[in-house]
């Protein structure tokens, strides 16, 4: 097979997406893609910044038809967009009419008119065509670009669907809090539904009330694609949540306690996806049952110079894991944390991730993170911790930490802040934490 269809398993008048003003059929979608492809400028790369999940998909598909590569920025900050555009000559931005990006050519989609009466032919995209470039989050350093072929996106979407037995009959739609410009968001909220004939909820609900309403808008059971950050907000609130068919979480580790609570509140099983921008989604697990990750079909783990790498037919070469892992005889694996996640103080070693988990278990702590400053920022290794805990004092949190961590890892300083500078997927870019530390030391922690 040298190519694959843009969408699969839809009849012409099946609902492909649910927009704010109503449904969009598969035939309407294909007509909108054809119109958009005719209107796009002749450029090699595009920054698709459309906030509607449906409109983003139209622009993404139209760019593929025109053999253009969609750039998926890790941030919508204008400075970030200009830096990416500078590295990719002749780029343009696909934006809403009232949201141009200063200094960059901004283009809007043509307005959709009427309902096409004739059936529109489904485009087929070459499997080896590079269709997107995803950037790492920057949580451990400088973001890096990663090319994605149509084969890679299709293969991952089909593997996820196969793992969970997803069909149009068992799952009616997909509601997501994850931005579609993020790799997991692209795979799970767009590629997964269009490969399996599901309805895409075009919005991006963030608050528990919005999530409840979005799940109610699509008939039948829907998959809820989200992050631990949004699950925590849903389980802590008093909102009566709508039942989901299943929950798929990624972007950061999900604790077993939070997974249990989410399963009770949504009356649905919670699964996690493990992946990274360089390879995409590679494994899954049912969090309440096991710590082991099971590779997706077609994904193989291979040794690479004393490290582990992911190998798959759709990857040009094995991709090294960013994390340290432990492989079992059954070829499942556990994640031991990233190399840079390990802290060595006075001969004692600990994982930052483990410290974060213990911090979040303290009563009254709503959010928090340990941060290790760069080595050149002082002669002695000192951990800093940022904590969001309204009504709690620094002394109370320090006392709670003394009961669960080695004294050498007690933070100096412990900084109470109103919120953490998380990005749209809940990650904490290292540069943002460094800036927060500088503001706190200047005495302005509320300026975040």
C-alpha positions as CSV (number, residue, x, y, z in Angstrom):
1,X,0.0,0.0,0.0
2,X,1.5,3.3,-1.1
3,X,-1.2,5.6,0.1
4,X,-4.1,5.7,2.5
5,X,-7.5,7.6,2.5
6,X,-7.8,10.9,4.3
7,X,-10.8,9.5,6.3
8,X,-12.2,6.0,6.7
9,X,-15.4,4.1,7.6
10,X,-17.7,7.1,7.1
11,X,-20.7,7.1,4.8
12,X,-21.3,10.5,3.1
13,X,-23.9,11.7,5.5
14,X,-22.4,10.3,8.7
15,X,-21.6,13.0,11.3
16,X,-17.8,13.6,11.3
17,X,-17.7,16.6,13.6
18,X,-20.0,18.5,16.0
19,X,-19.4,22.3,15.8
20,X,-21.0,25.0,17.9
21,X,-23.7,25.5,15.3
22,X,-24.4,21.9,14.6
23,X,-23.1,18.7,12.9
24,X,-20.7,18.5,9.9
25,X,-21.1,15.4,7.7
26,X,-18.2,13.5,6.1
27,X,-19.3,14.8,2.7
28,X,-19.3,18.4,4.0
29,X,-15.9,18.0,5.5
30,X,-14.5,16.7,2.2
31,X,-16.1,19.6,0.3
32,X,-14.6,22.1,2.8
33,X,-11.2,20.5,2.4
34,X,-11.4,20.8,-1.4
35,X,-12.4,24.5,-1.1
36,X,-9.6,25.2,1.4
37,X,-6.9,23.5,-0.7
38,X,-7.8,25.7,-3.6
39,X,-7.5,28.9,-1.5
40,X,-4.2,28.2,0.4
41,X,-1.1,30.2,-0.7
42,X,1.7,28.3,-2.5
43,X,4.1,27.8,0.5
44,X,6.0,24.7,1.8
45,X,4.9,25.0,5.5
46,X,2.0,26.3,7.5
47,X,1.5,27.1,11.2
48,X,-2.1,26.0,11.8
49,X,-3.4,28.0,14.7
50,X,-7.2,27.4,14.3
51,X,-8.8,26.8,17.7
52,X,-11.8,24.9,16.4
53,X,-10.8,21.2,16.2
54,X,-12.9,20.8,13.0
55,X,-11.5,23.9,11.3
56,X,-8.0,22.8,12.3
57,X,-8.6,19.4,10.7
58,X,-9.9,21.1,7.5
59,X,-6.8,23.2,7.3
60,X,-4.5,20.2,8.1
61,X,-6.2,18.1,5.4
62,X,-6.1,20.9,2.8
63,X,-2.4,21.4,3.5
64,X,-1.7,17.7,2.9
65,X,-3.6,17.8,-0.4
66,X,-1.4,20.7,-1.4
67,X,1.7,18.8,-0.2
68,X,2.4,21.3,2.5
69,X,3.8,20.5,6.0
70,X,1.9,21.6,9.1
71,X,4.1,22.9,11.9
72,X,2.8,22.0,15.4
73,X,4.3,24.6,17.8
74,X,4.7,23.8,21.5
75,X,3.3,27.3,22.3
76,X,1.1,29.9,20.7
77,X,3.3,32.7,22.0
78,X,4.0,35.1,19.1
79,X,7.7,35.0,19.9
80,X,7.7,31.2,19.6
81,X,5.8,31.3,16.4
82,X,8.2,33.8,14.8
83,X,11.2,31.7,15.8
84,X,9.7,28.6,14.2
85,X,8.7,30.6,11.1
86,X,12.3,31.9,10.9
87,X,13.6,28.3,10.8
88,X,11.1,27.3,8.1
89,X,11.3,29.8,5.3
90,X,8.2,31.0,3.5
91,X,5.8,29.8,6.2
92,X,2.4,31.3,6.7
93,X,-0.1,31.1,9.6
94,X,-3.6,29.7,9.2
95,X,-5.7,31.8,11.7
96,X,-9.1,33.1,12.5
97,X,-9.9,36.4,10.8
98,X,-9.6,38.4,14.0
99,X,-6.4,36.7,15.3
100,X,-3.6,37.6,12.9
101,X,0.0,37.0,14.1
102,X,2.1,40.2,13.9
103,X,5.0,39.9,11.6
104,X,3.8,36.7,9.9
105,X,1.6,36.2,6.8
106,X,-1.8,35.2,8.2
107,X,-4.5,33.4,6.1
108,X,-8.1,32.4,6.9
109,X,-10.1,29.5,5.6
110,X,-12.8,30.3,3.0
111,X,-16.3,30.5,4.5
112,X,-18.2,27.2,4.2
113,X,-21.3,27.8,2.1
114,X,-24.3,25.4,1.9
115,X,-24.4,21.6,1.9
116,X,-22.8,19.7,-1.0
117,X,-25.3,17.6,-2.7
118,X,-22.9,15.5,-4.8
119,X,-20.7,13.0,-3.0
120,X,-17.1,14.3,-2.8
121,X,-14.3,12.0,-3.5
122,X,-12.0,11.1,-0.6
123,X,-8.3,12.2,-1.2
124,X,-5.6,9.6,-0.8
125,X,-2.4,10.7,0.8
126,X,1.0,9.1,0.0
127,X,2.2,7.1,3.1
128,X,5.7,8.5,2.8
129,X,4.6,12.1,2.7
130,X,5.8,14.3,5.6
131,X,2.6,16.0,6.7
132,X,3.6,17.5,10.1
133,X,6.5,18.6,12.2
134,X,5.9,18.2,16.0
135,X,8.0,20.1,18.5
136,X,9.0,18.7,21.9
137,X,7.4,20.5,24.9
138,X,10.6,22.1,26.2
139,X,10.0,20.6,29.7
140,X,13.6,19.4,29.9
141,X,15.3,22.0,27.7
142,X,15.2,23.4,24.1
143,X,12.2,22.2,22.0
144,X,13.3,20.1,19.0
145,X,11.4,19.4,15.7
146,X,10.3,15.9,14.7
147,X,8.9,15.0,11.2
148,X,5.8,12.9,10.9
149,X,4.7,11.0,7.8
150,X,1.1,10.2,7.0
151,X,2.0,6.5,7.5
152,X,3.1,7.3,11.1
153,X,-0.1,9.1,12.0
154,X,-2.4,6.5,10.4
155,X,-0.5,3.6,11.9
156,X,-0.6,5.0,15.5
157,X,-4.3,5.8,15.2
158,X,-5.1,2.3,14.0
159,X,-3.0,0.8,16.7
160,X,-4.8,2.8,19.4
161,X,-8.1,1.8,18.0
162,X,-7.1,-1.9,17.9
163,X,-5.8,-1.8,21.4
164,X,-9.2,-0.6,22.8
165,X,-11.5,-2.2,20.3
166,X,-12.7,1.2,19.1
167,X,-15.3,1.3,16.3
168,X,-18.1,3.5,15.4
169,X,-20.5,1.0,17.1
170,X,-18.7,0.9,20.5
171,X,-17.7,4.6,20.7
172,X,-19.7,7.4,19.2
173,X,-17.4,10.3,19.5
174,X,-14.3,11.9,21.0
175,X,-14.3,14.9,23.4
176,X,-10.9,16.3,24.2
177,X,-9.3,18.9,26.5
178,X,-5.9,18.4,24.9
179,X,-4.9,21.0,22.2
180,X,-4.9,19.5,18.7
181,X,-1.5,21.1,17.9
182,X,0.0,18.8,20.6
183,X,1.2,15.3,19.3
184,X,-1.1,13.4,21.6
185,X,-4.0,15.7,20.8
186,X,-3.5,15.3,17.1
187,X,-3.3,11.5,17.4
188,X,-6.1,10.9,19.8
189,X,-8.6,13.7,19.1
190,X,-8.3,13.9,15.3
191,X,-6.5,11.0,13.7
192,X,-8.1,8.3,15.9
193,X,-11.7,9.4,15.1
194,X,-11.2,10.0,11.3
195,X,-9.6,6.5,11.0
196,X,-12.4,4.8,12.9
197,X,-15.5,6.7,11.8
198,X,-16.2,8.6,15.1
199,X,-17.6,12.1,15.7
200,X,-15.2,14.8,16.7
201,X,-16.3,17.3,19.2
202,X,-14.9,20.5,17.7
203,X,-14.5,22.4,21.0
204,X,-11.9,22.2,23.7
205,X,-13.7,22.2,27.1
206,X,-11.5,23.0,30.0
207,X,-13.7,23.4,33.1
208,X,-15.7,20.5,34.6
209,X,-19.1,22.1,33.6
210,X,-17.9,22.5,30.0
211,X,-16.6,18.9,29.9
212,X,-20.0,17.6,31.2
213,X,-21.8,19.6,28.6
214,X,-19.5,18.5,25.7
215,X,-20.0,14.8,26.6
216,X,-23.8,15.3,26.6
217,X,-23.7,16.9,23.1
218,X,-22.7,13.8,21.3
219,X,-25.2,11.0,21.5
220,X,-24.1,7.7,22.9
221,X,-20.8,6.9,24.7
222,X,-17.8,9.0,23.9
223,X,-14.1,8.8,24.6
224,X,-12.8,11.5,26.8
225,X,-9.2,12.4,25.8
226,X,-7.6,14.4,28.5
227,X,-4.7,15.0,31.0
228,X,-4.1,14.4,34.7
229,X,-4.4,18.1,35.2
230,X,-8.0,18.2,33.9
231,X,-8.9,14.9,35.6
232,X,-7.8,16.4,38.9
233,X,-10.0,19.4,38.4
234,X,-13.0,17.2,37.5
235,X,-12.6,15.0,40.6
236,X,-12.2,17.9,43.0
237,X,-15.3,19.8,41.8
238,X,-18.9,19.3,42.9
239,X,-20.1,19.2,39.3
240,X,-22.2,16.1,38.4
241,X,-20.2,14.7,35.5
242,X,-21.7,12.9,32.5
243,X,-20.8,9.3,32.0
244,X,-18.1,8.6,29.5
245,X,-17.4,5.5,27.4
246,X,-13.8,5.5,28.3
247,X,-11.0,7.9,29.3
248,X,-7.7,8.2,27.6
249,X,-5.1,10.3,29.5
250,X,-1.5,11.3,28.6
251,X,1.1,14.1,28.7
252,X,2.2,13.5,32.3
253,X,2.1,10.5,34.8
254,X,-1.3,9.7,36.3
255,X,-1.4,8.4,39.8
256,X,-3.4,5.3,40.7
257,X,-5.4,7.3,43.3
258,X,-6.5,9.9,40.7
259,X,-7.3,7.2,38.2
260,X,-9.5,5.4,40.8
261,X,-11.4,8.6,41.6
262,X,-11.8,9.5,37.9
263,X,-13.3,6.0,37.2
264,X,-15.8,6.6,39.9
265,X,-16.8,10.1,38.8
266,X,-17.1,9.3,35.1
267,X,-18.3,5.7,35.5
268,X,-15.7,4.7,32.9
269,X,-12.4,2.9,32.7
270,X,-9.3,5.1,32.6
271,X,-6.4,4.2,30.3
272,X,-3.1,6.0,29.9
273,X,-1.1,6.4,26.7
274,X,2.7,6.6,26.9
275,X,4.5,8.5,24.1
276,X,6.9,11.2,23.2
277,X,7.0,13.6,20.3
278,X,9.9,11.8,18.6
279,X,8.0,8.5,18.2
280,X,4.3,9.4,19.0
281,X,2.2,7.1,21.1
282,X,3.9,3.8,21.8
283,X,2.2,2.0,24.7
284,X,-0.8,1.9,27.0
285,X,-2.0,0.7,30.4
286,X,-5.0,0.5,32.7
287,X,-3.7,2.6,35.5
288,X,-5.8,1.2,38.3
289,X,-4.6,-2.3,37.5
290,X,-0.9,-2.1,36.7
291,X,2.3,0.0,36.6
292,X,3.4,-1.9,33.4
293,X,3.1,-0.4,29.9
294,X,2.2,-2.7,27.0
295,X,3.6,-1.6,23.6
296,X,1.0,-1.0,20.9
297,X,0.8,-3.4,18.0
298,X,3.6,-2.9,15.6
299,X,5.9,-1.3,18.3
300,X,9.0,-3.2,19.3
301,X,11.5,-2.3,22.0
302,X,15.2,-2.8,21.1
303,X,18.5,-2.2,22.9
304,X,20.5,0.8,21.8
305,X,23.9,1.3,23.3
306,X,22.8,0.3,26.9
307,X,19.6,2.2,26.4
308,X,16.2,1.3,25.0
309,X,14.7,2.5,21.7
310,X,11.3,2.1,19.9
311,X,11.3,0.4,16.5
312,X,8.3,0.4,14.1
313,X,7.8,0.1,10.4
314,X,6.6,3.7,10.1
315,X,9.7,5.1,11.8
316,X,12.7,5.7,9.6
317,X,15.0,4.5,12.4
318,X,14.8,3.3,16.0
319,X,14.0,6.2,18.3
320,X,15.6,6.2,21.7
321,X,13.4,6.5,24.8
322,X,13.8,9.8,26.7
323,X,13.1,7.9,29.9
324,X,14.9,5.1,31.7
325,X,12.8,1.9,31.5
326,X,12.8,-1.6,32.9
327,X,11.7,-4.4,30.5
328,X,10.0,-7.5,31.7
329,X,10.1,-11.0,30.2
330,X,6.6,-10.4,28.9
331,X,8.0,-7.4,26.9
332,X,6.0,-4.9,29.0
333,X,8.0,-2.1,30.7
334,X,8.0,0.3,33.6
335,X,9.2,3.9,33.4
336,X,11.9,4.7,35.9
337,X,12.1,8.4,35.1
338,X,14.2,10.5,32.9
339,X,18.0,10.6,33.2
340,X,17.8,14.3,34.1
341,X,15.0,13.6,36.6
342,X,17.5,12.0,39.0
343,X,18.9,14.1,41.8
344,X,22.0,13.3,43.7
345,X,22.5,15.2,47.0
346,X,25.2,14.2,49.5
347,X,25.3,10.7,48.0
348,X,21.6,10.2,48.1
349,X,19.6,9.7,44.9
350,X,15.9,10.4,44.3
351,X,13.6,10.9,41.3
352,X,12.0,14.4,41.0
353,X,8.9,12.6,39.8
354,X,8.7,10.6,43.1
355,X,9.1,13.8,45.1
356,X,6.3,15.4,43.1
357,X,4.0,12.5,43.8
358,X,4.6,12.7,47.5
359,X,4.1,16.5,47.5
360,X,0.7,16.2,45.7
361,X,-0.5,13.7,48.3
362,X,-0.2,16.2,51.1
363,X,-3.6,17.4,52.2
364,X,-4.4,20.9,51.0
365,X,-1.9,20.9,48.2
366,X,-3.7,21.6,44.9
367,X,-0.6,21.6,42.7
368,X,3.2,21.7,43.1
369,X,6.5,20.8,41.6
370,X,10.1,20.3,42.7
371,X,12.7,22.2,40.6
372,X,16.4,21.7,40.5
373,X,18.2,24.9,39.4
374,X,21.0,24.6,36.8
375,X,24.4,23.5,38.1
376,X,25.9,26.9,37.4
377,X,23.4,28.7,39.6
378,X,25.1,28.0,42.8
379,X,28.0,25.9,44.4
380,X,25.6,23.6,46.3
381,X,22.7,21.6,45.0
382,X,19.5,22.9,46.5
383,X,16.0,21.8,45.5
384,X,13.3,24.4,45.1
385,X,9.7,23.6,45.4
386,X,6.7,25.6,44.1
387,X,3.4,24.9,45.9
388,X,-0.2,25.9,45.2
389,X,-1.9,25.4,48.6
390,X,-4.4,28.1,49.6
391,X,-4.8,28.4,53.3
392,X,-1.6,26.4,54.0
393,X,1.7,27.9,55.4
394,X,5.2,27.1,54.4
395,X,5.9,25.6,57.8
396,X,2.9,23.2,57.5
397,X,4.0,21.9,54.1
398,X,7.6,21.5,55.2
399,X,6.5,19.5,58.2
400,X,4.4,17.2,56.0
401,X,7.3,16.7,53.7
402,X,9.5,15.7,56.6
403,X,7.3,12.7,57.2
404,X,7.6,11.3,53.7
405,X,11.0,12.2,52.2
406,X,14.6,12.0,53.2
407,X,15.7,15.2,55.0
408,X,18.5,15.9,52.5
409,X,15.8,16.5,49.9
410,X,13.8,19.0,51.9
411,X,13.4,22.0,49.6
412,X,15.3,25.3,50.2
413,X,13.4,27.4,49.4
414,X,9.7,26.3,49.5
415,X,7.7,28.9,47.6
416,X,4.0,29.4,47.8
417,X,2.5,30.6,44.5
418,X,-1.1,31.2,43.3
419,X,-0.6,28.9,40.3
420,X,2.1,27.1,38.2
421,X,3.0,28.2,34.7
422,X,1.7,25.1,33.0
423,X,1.2,25.0,29.3
424,X,-1.9,23.9,27.5
425,X,-1.2,20.2,28.1
426,X,-0.3,20.6,31.8
427,X,3.5,20.4,31.3
428,X,5.9,22.8,33.0
429,X,8.6,24.0,30.6
430,X,11.9,24.4,32.3
431,X,12.3,28.0,31.1
432,X,8.9,28.9,32.7
433,X,10.0,27.4,36.0
434,X,13.3,29.3,35.9
435,X,11.5,32.5,35.3
436,X,9.1,31.8,38.1
437,X,12.0,31.2,40.5
438,X,13.5,34.5,39.5
439,X,10.2,36.4,40.1
440,X,9.7,34.7,43.5
441,X,13.2,35.7,44.6
442,X,12.4,39.3,43.5
443,X,9.4,39.1,45.8
444,X,6.7,39.0,43.1
445,X,5.3,35.4,43.1
446,X,1.8,36.5,42.0
447,X,3.2,37.7,38.7
448,X,2.8,34.3,37.0
